Amino acid sequence: MKRLLLLLSVLIFTKCQQTVKNPIQNNNNNAIVIITTKVKDGMMSDLVAFMDSENVLPVTRKFKGCKSVVQFVNKENNIHVLLEEWDSVESHQKYVNYRMNEDESGAAQKHLTFAVGGTEGLTIIGNNTNYIYY
Protein backbone atom coordinates (compact mmCIF):
# COMPACT_ATOMS: atom_id res chain seq x y z
CA MET A 1 0.00 0.00 0.00
CA LYS A 2 2.86 2.38 0.85
CA ARG A 3 4.41 1.74 -2.55
CA LEU A 4 1.15 2.52 -4.34
CA LEU A 5 0.72 5.74 -2.37
CA LEU A 6 4.30 6.72 -3.16
CA LEU A 7 3.78 6.12 -6.86
CA LEU A 8 0.55 8.08 -6.91
CA SER A 9 2.16 10.94 -5.00
CA VAL A 10 5.00 11.10 -7.49
CA LEU A 11 2.64 11.07 -10.44
CA ILE A 12 0.63 13.90 -8.93
CA PHE A 13 3.76 15.87 -7.97
CA THR A 14 5.16 15.50 -11.47
CA LYS A 15 2.14 17.19 -12.99
CA CYS A 16 1.35 19.63 -10.16
CA GLN A 17 3.77 22.12 -11.61
CA GLN A 18 1.21 22.70 -14.35
CA THR A 19 -1.25 25.24 -12.95
CA VAL A 20 -4.72 24.64 -14.34
CA LYS A 21 -8.13 25.84 -13.24
CA ASN A 22 -10.01 22.85 -14.60
CA PRO A 23 -8.94 19.23 -14.90
CA ILE A 24 -7.43 18.34 -18.24
CA GLN A 25 -8.33 14.91 -19.48
CA ASN A 26 -5.66 13.52 -21.75
CA ASN A 27 -6.30 11.61 -24.89
CA ASN A 28 -7.65 8.27 -23.66
CA ASN A 29 -5.21 6.50 -25.97
CA ASN A 30 -2.20 7.63 -23.91
CA ALA A 31 -0.67 5.08 -21.57
CA ILE A 32 1.21 5.49 -18.30
CA VAL A 33 3.61 2.73 -17.26
CA ILE A 34 5.13 2.51 -13.77
CA ILE A 35 8.04 0.14 -13.15
CA THR A 36 9.39 -0.36 -9.64
CA THR A 37 12.51 -2.30 -8.78
CA LYS A 38 13.36 -3.48 -5.26
CA VAL A 39 17.11 -3.01 -5.59
CA LYS A 40 19.74 -5.29 -4.07
CA ASP A 41 21.68 -3.69 -1.20
CA GLY A 42 24.53 -1.50 -2.40
CA MET A 43 23.48 -1.58 -6.06
CA MET A 44 21.30 1.52 -6.41
CA SER A 45 24.01 3.75 -7.84
CA ASP A 46 24.95 1.00 -10.30
CA LEU A 47 21.32 0.68 -11.41
CA VAL A 48 20.95 4.44 -11.89
CA ALA A 49 24.18 4.52 -13.92
CA PHE A 50 22.95 1.58 -15.98
CA MET A 51 19.63 3.33 -16.67
CA ASP A 52 21.52 6.48 -17.70
CA SER A 53 23.75 4.53 -20.10
CA GLU A 54 23.34 5.00 -23.85
CA ASN A 55 21.48 1.69 -24.39
CA VAL A 56 18.76 2.12 -21.79
CA LEU A 57 16.72 5.26 -20.98
CA PRO A 58 18.02 7.36 -23.88
CA VAL A 59 16.81 4.56 -26.21
CA THR A 60 13.48 4.39 -24.40
CA ARG A 61 12.96 8.15 -24.68
CA LYS A 62 13.77 8.15 -28.41
CA PHE A 63 11.48 5.18 -29.14
CA LYS A 64 8.52 6.14 -31.31
CA GLY A 65 5.54 6.95 -29.10
CA CYS A 66 7.43 7.64 -25.87
CA LYS A 67 6.35 11.02 -24.54
CA SER A 68 8.42 11.06 -21.33
CA VAL A 69 10.44 8.97 -18.90
CA VAL A 70 11.07 9.93 -15.28
CA GLN A 71 13.60 8.01 -13.19
CA PHE A 72 13.76 8.42 -9.42
CA VAL A 73 14.92 6.64 -6.28
CA ASN A 74 13.27 6.06 -2.92
CA LYS A 75 16.28 5.58 -0.62
CA GLU A 76 14.22 4.65 2.45
CA ASN A 77 12.79 1.56 0.75
CA ASN A 78 15.63 0.93 -1.72
CA ILE A 79 13.13 1.26 -4.58
CA HIS A 80 13.96 2.51 -8.07
CA VAL A 81 11.03 3.84 -10.09
CA LEU A 82 10.47 4.55 -13.75
CA LEU A 83 7.43 6.53 -14.78
CA GLU A 84 6.82 6.40 -18.53
CA GLU A 85 4.18 8.11 -20.63
CA TRP A 86 3.37 6.70 -24.08
CA ASP A 87 1.13 8.06 -26.80
CA SER A 88 -0.74 4.74 -26.91
CA VAL A 89 -0.84 1.25 -25.44
CA GLU A 90 0.21 -0.05 -28.88
CA SER A 91 3.37 2.10 -28.91
CA HIS A 92 4.34 0.73 -25.51
CA GLN A 93 3.68 -2.84 -26.68
CA LYS A 94 5.99 -2.27 -29.67
CA TYR A 95 8.66 -0.99 -27.28
CA VAL A 96 8.28 -4.04 -25.02
CA ASN A 97 8.55 -6.30 -28.07
CA TYR A 98 11.71 -4.49 -29.10
CA ARG A 99 13.30 -4.83 -25.65
CA MET A 100 12.36 -8.51 -25.29
CA ASN A 101 13.04 -9.76 -28.83
CA GLU A 102 15.19 -7.36 -30.84
CA ASP A 103 17.38 -5.36 -28.46
CA GLU A 104 20.92 -6.68 -28.83
CA SER A 105 22.10 -4.85 -25.69
CA GLY A 106 20.08 -7.21 -23.43
CA ALA A 107 19.02 -4.24 -21.29
CA ALA A 108 15.77 -5.84 -20.07
CA GLN A 109 17.58 -8.94 -18.84
CA LYS A 110 20.39 -6.90 -17.28
CA HIS A 111 17.84 -4.77 -15.43
CA LEU A 112 16.74 -7.91 -13.57
CA THR A 113 20.27 -8.46 -12.20
CA PHE A 114 19.80 -5.41 -9.96
CA ALA A 115 16.46 -6.60 -8.55
CA VAL A 116 16.08 -8.59 -5.33
CA GLY A 117 14.94 -12.03 -6.51
CA GLY A 118 15.14 -11.16 -10.21
CA THR A 119 11.61 -10.92 -11.60
CA GLU A 120 10.22 -11.09 -8.04
CA GLY A 121 11.81 -7.70 -7.32
CA LEU A 122 10.25 -6.02 -10.34
CA THR A 123 6.70 -4.65 -10.48
CA ILE A 124 5.22 -3.35 -13.72
CA ILE A 125 1.97 -1.45 -13.66
CA GLY A 126 1.40 -1.01 -17.34
CA ASN A 127 -0.77 0.61 -19.90
CA ASN A 128 -2.85 2.68 -17.50
CA THR A 129 -5.26 4.86 -19.43
CA ASN A 130 -8.12 7.32 -18.88
CA TYR A 131 -6.16 9.47 -16.46
CA ILE A 132 -6.73 13.12 -15.62
CA TYR A 133 -4.15 15.77 -14.72
CA TYR A 134 -5.27 18.32 -12.13
N, C-alpha and C positions, 0 to 999 in steps of 0.2 A: 504494500500500500504506500509506504514511504517513497519507493522508487517511482510509482505512478504519479504521486503528488509532485515530486521533484521534476519529472518530465513535463507535466502540465504547467508548472510554475515557469520553467525555462521557456516553453513555447509562448506563454503569455508575455513574459518579460521581453522576449525577442521582438515581439510585435508592438509592445506598449510604447515604444518610441514614436510610433506613428500616431499622431493626435487626430482623432476623428470624432465627430459629433454623433454619427449614427454608425451602427455596425455595417461592415462591408463584407458581404458574402462573396467569396471567391468563386470562380468558375468551378462547378461541381466535378469537373473532370480532373482537377488538380489532385495530387496525392502527396501526403506527408508520410515519411518513413522515419521511425525512431529506432536506432540500434544501440543497445546498451551492452557493454562488456564488463563483466566482473574480472578485473585484472589481477594477475598473479602478483604477489608481493614483490616489490622492487622493480617491476617492469613497466610502470606507467610512463616514465620518460621515454623508454624504448618504443612503446606503442605510439605515443604522440609523434615521435620522430619518424616512425614507420608511416603513419598516416600522412605526414607532411611530405614524404618522399615523392619523387616524380611519378611513380607508378600507381599511387593510391588516390588521395583526395584531389590532386590536380586533374587526374584522368576522370574521376567521378564528375567534377564540376564542369568539365568540357564536354561530357557525354550529352548527346542530343536529348533535350527534354529536361535536363537538370536545371532547376531555377536557382537553387542555393544549397549549400552544405555548411552546417555549423558543427564544429568540434569543440567539446568542452569536457572538463574533468571534475568529478566530485571526489575530492581527496578524503573526506571523512569515511566514505563507503568504498573507496578504491574502485569507482565506477567511471568508465569512459563512455561518453555519449556522442552519437552522431545524430543530427537532426537534418533530414534532407527534404527538400520540396521539389516535386516533379510536376511537369505540366499535365501528365496523365498517368494512370495506372499502367497503361501499355508501354509508355516510355520507360518506366521503372522496371517492368518485366523484361524489356529488351536489355537494359543495363545488367540485371541479374543474370540473364542468359549469357551475356558477354563475360561477366566475371567468372561464372561457373564453367563455361565451355570453350571460350575463345582466348581469354586473357593469358598470355604466355608468362606473365610475371608471377602468377600463382598468388596474387595478393589476398584473395578470399581465404585460401587455405592457410597462408601465413598469419592472417589476422587471428585465426583460432589458436595459434601457439601462444598468444598472450593471455588467453582466457583461462580462468580457473575451470578445469574439467573440460576443456575444448568446447564443443558445441553446448555443453551444459551451462557454460559461463556466458553465453551469448543470448540476448533476447532481441527479437526483431518484431516490431509492431509496425506492420506494413500496410501501405496503400489505404491509408485513412483518408476519407473524402468528406465532402459536405461540411467543411469547417467554416467558422466565421471569425474574422479578426475584429476586435473591439478597440 
